[in-house]
Amino acid sequence: MSGILKIALEGAFTNFKRIFFAADRVTDMELRKQISTLSVEVDDRVDEKACIGCAGCANVCPTGAIEMKKLTTPIKLTDDWTKSEVPEINLEKCVVCYYCHDFCPIFSLYGEKGTIHPSCVGDQEVDISDCLNQPFKISDDKLKVIAQYLSDNTVLKNRDGGD
């Protein structure tokens, strides 16, 4: 009983110090101000300019946290490719597995920063039209896997017998 009381008192004292003396705070005052005024700026998780709209990230997501949203105006990237939608991450479903980031063709084929990231996509300086016009080498096995994810959003469900 005395152990439980000791833990409760230590917790109360620690919280008292955090609240009244700003001890051990993990958020800065600017973030606290944003939280109190409901004006928190969320980091970008998708770089819509650098994304090619292939939907591979949505197809590879094991929890279905990524949905493709239609663009108001489709964007012609090359003679053969027009981007008509971009991904949007539902953070309530995301388990931060990084499949979306690792699968992104801009990252996996061209070695540029991924255009989608569960935490923060960061600053992008990717010229996708330049990337798409570059030749790249890829093994037949990897190409088959990528083609399967680009064309079939049930791959993960069928692979492990999930529902």
N, C-alpha and C positions, 0 to 999 in steps of 0.2 A: 504494500500500500504506500509506503514511504517513497518507493521508486517512482510510482505513478505521479505522486504529488510533486516530487522533485522535477520530473519531466515537464509537468504542466506549468510550474513556476518558472522554469528556465525558458520555456516557450513564450510565456506571458512577458517576461522581462526582455527577451530578445525583440519581440514585437513592439514593446514600449520604446525601446531604444531606436528602432527603425522609424517609428512614427514621429517621435518628438525630437530626436537628435540626429536624424538622417544617417544613422549608422548602418552599415552593411546594405545600403540600397543598391539594387542592381539596375535600376532605370534612372536616367538623368532627369534633371528638372524640366528640360524642354519636352521630353517624352511624357512626363507626368502632366504637363500643361496641355499637351495635345490630347491626352486621354480624358482629362477633366472637361475639355471643351468639345469633345467628340470630333476632333479634327486630325486624327492620326493619319499620316501619309503612309500608305502601304507600298512596299517595294514592288516594282514590276516583276512579274513572273513569266511573262511572255513578251518577246520583242516582236511586235507585229510587223515591223518593217523588214526584219531579217528572216522572218518565217516564210517558208515556201507554201504553206497550207496543204501539206501532203496527208495530214491526219494520221500519220504513223504513231505519233505520241498518244493520241486518243485510242488507237487500236491496241497499243502495247500496255496501256495502263491497267494493272490488275484489279483496281477497285472501281474503275469507271469514273474516276474523278475528273477526267478531261472531256469536255464537250467542245465540238467545233461550232463556232458561231459564224453566221453568214456576214460577209462584208457588204456594205451598201453598194459599193462599186467594185466589181472584180478588177484585179490588177494583172496585166499581162507581163510576165517575167521573162519569157523567151518566146520564140515562135511557136513552140510546142507546149508551153506551160502557162496557164492562167490561174492565179490564186483567187479563189472565191470565198474561202473561209479561213479562220485562224482559231487556234485553241484557246480555251479558257479553263483554268484550274479551279475546281471546287475544293477549297481548303478543308472543308469538313470531311471529305472523303479521302483526301490525299494522305498516304502513309509514308511519304518522302522516300520512296524506293529508288528514285532517280532513273527509272526505266525511260521515262519521257525524254530526259536530258541525254542519256546515253544513246538512245535510238535516233534522235534527231539527225537527219542526213547532213545538215550543215556541220554538225559536230563529228558524226561517225565517218562520213565520207570525205569531207573537205578539211577537217581538222581545225575549224573555226570554233569560237565559243558557241555553245548550244543556244538555240533561240528560245528554249523553254527550260525553266529551273524551278523546283518546288519552293525554294527559299527566296532567291533574288537572281534575276537574269543578268544583272550588272549592266555596265555600259557596253553597247555593241558598236562595232565599227565594221560591219560585214557588208560587203557589196554582193548581194546574192546573185545579181545578173552576171557578175564576173565569175562567181563560184560555179554557177550552172553551166557556164560555157567552157569551164576547165575540164580536161579529161582526167579521169582517175582510174586507178586499178583496184579491182575488188575480186576476191575469190568467188568461184561459182557457188560455194556453200553459203557464204555470207549474203550473196545476192539473192539466193532462194529464200533465206530467212527474211531479209528485208522486204522482198516482193510479197511474201505471204502476209506480213504485218501491214503493209500498205493496202492490200486488197481485201483482207478478211479480218473483221473486228471480233471474230469468235475464236481466234487462235489460242489465246490463253485459256479460255474456258474449255476448249476441246483437248488441249495439251495434257492437262492433269486430271481430266475427268470431272472438272468442277461444274457448278451449275451457272 
